[in-house]
């Protein structure tokens, strides 16, 4: 992509441009915001005093690029971490600046910034990029600062300190020093006082005098003065104020650069962006994107399911023959409209949605499905953050369930923490659009589906299924680390989607890789148990991936209650009240099915508050339940026995772990379409089994919508063979 780089004059913005080149982008312009004259100290605008403002013009000359700059007219008016468009805010000056760059250079597709750890800075750049249809590139985001500093020095960035403001940094000693000279001292101060070696905490700021990007010339500082801002005995603050400088052409440079040309304010490479802030056509189209309505399509049999009370799932699908379907767009509009109405009926909105499972009939129509999705779920509607999401292809049409099936996880209260990084970085895959990397509610972290994507390029890694799984695990760990957690010590449940394109050998290799790279390294000391693992075979995955993983993690309140710059942290009220009675099962079911419980059920209970379970009905188990079962063509009686068995095992799991049906937040039954049984037949069988169970257990709601979601798949199971007759997946949580 062609990139405009936001530059301040420091090392970070320069190194960010170098990273852009590393990943095949082309920097074609620079953009700079000039602080207000009366905000010199607050905004550290020492560069713009006397001749200082000319130094940034030097960068454009040294790089042979146009420079766009604008004097800030606004101030900080929106102090929230997540920025909302606010008239008079300085972010609107950035919007005006980049709007002009895009107008003059329409081929611009991305914006580069030097963000390393500040969510405040990153979110504001992402907000402007989203409004202008640009991609934010932040290749240093969440990178190890020691490694970054070493790489900057190794790759030839010559930058001097122009401000120091931290314990262990003295203006009289450390101002004007090059990074290479200060490296060992900064590392020592990091060890002694915990300072950020790249200055991300405001410990110091730099001015770049030379780097590999300066192909025409370097900057030489001739004179400066040191201004002591604060003579604090512990951490004095000092600023180096440039008074005079010149540029020195590099050997072999074909450009003739003189001091006069650089200092010339009306230089041909300099564009002053002045005037009022105006909205662009692109921003207007995005803002006014209308939500489709199901009224445009004839009535169809749109079905709904619902679990739990305070935290619950809503599933929505269409029961109709494939010949009656009007296509992906119509089906998804109807499904999302029904969910939206269901939320409204309960006094809720999309802001209450924590997670979305988007199932579609063909991954070839992913783009169309996404267009419909973003017309319903927007950042404006979800002021605390957009839901996390997983998208896979399922054999919906083959099962008679239309072209779209959506399941959402909903909370009655607006208490959540969302991590939504839209910038492309080296940290983890970006989420450009209204879906986030992870959502924390209570003490459960719901992570978006992760592919084996190389974060800086957003391309699938080479090497097939095992390589993709390995990278997906690393990506998941990066997201978990942002919540001070780890998939190796905190996982409750692991859902592994495998593409149906994989051979049997490749599927076995995936399971072995998960065993060697993940399960063998699990640390159960924290949660007290190991996560449940479920494999699901899907016809296709996003980007044609071989594997997609979706971890669910336990993050104790104490681990994230310390507020930091990672985002707004909202605490969930402590649960109280008397302990509810456990789930009950019919006595005749216990006598018939209890002997098979340990062989088919895997449960994981965490801190007595969270329970995940996977019940695997293999062909062998099915034969024991119904000795004469024809597995590919089960009769009504056989299906009845299998569904009763599943209901019993789930009820027993809840009972054994002191949970009730009201605690269930998610319940799915996966069945293979290869079994040649229609979805409505399977659904009725499960409904009848739960009705029978409900007669014995008053905590199980049996009136109204079903409490489960029936998911047609190409295969599922606790192993990568994925040849279960039925697989049950349950998650329960005590609010």
Buried (B, 14 or more C-beta within 10 A) or exposed (E): BBBBBBBBBBBBBBBBBBBBEEBEBEBBBBBBBBBBEEBBEEBBBBBBBEBBBBBBBBBBBBBBBBBBBBBBBBEBEBEEEBBEBBEBBBBBBBBBBBBBBBEEBEEBBBBBBBBBBBBBBBBBBBBBBBBBBBBBBBBBBBBEBBEBBBBBBEEEBBBBBBBBBBBBBEBEEBBBBBBBEBBEBBBEBBEEEEBBBBBBBBBBBBBBBBBEBBBBBBBEBEEBEBBEBEEEEEBBBBBBBBBEBBBBBBEEBEEEBEEEBBBBEEBEBBBBBEEEBEEBEBBEEBEEEEBBEBEEBEEBEBBBBBBBBBBBBBBBBBBBEBEEBBBBBBBBBBBBBBBBEBBEEBEBBBBBBBBBBBBBBBBEBBEBBBBBBBBBBBBEBBEBBBBBBBBBBBBBBBBBBBBBBBBBBBBBBEBBBBBBBBBBBBBBBBBBBBBBBBBBBBBBBBBBBBBBBBBBEBEBBEEBBBBBBBBBBBBBBBBBBBBBBBBBBBBBBBBBBBBBBBEEEBBBBBBEBBEEBBBEEBEEEBBEBBBBBBBBBBBBBBBEBBBBBBBBBBBBEEBBEEEEEBBBBEEBEEEEEEEBEBBBBBEEBBEBBEEBBEEBBBBBBBEEBBBBBBBBBBEEBBEBBBEEBEBEEBEEEBBBBBBBBBBBBBBBBBBBBBBBBBBBBBBBBBBBBBBEBBBBEBBBBBBBBBEBBBEBBEBBBBEEBBBBBBBBBBBBBBBBBBBBBBBBBBBBBBB
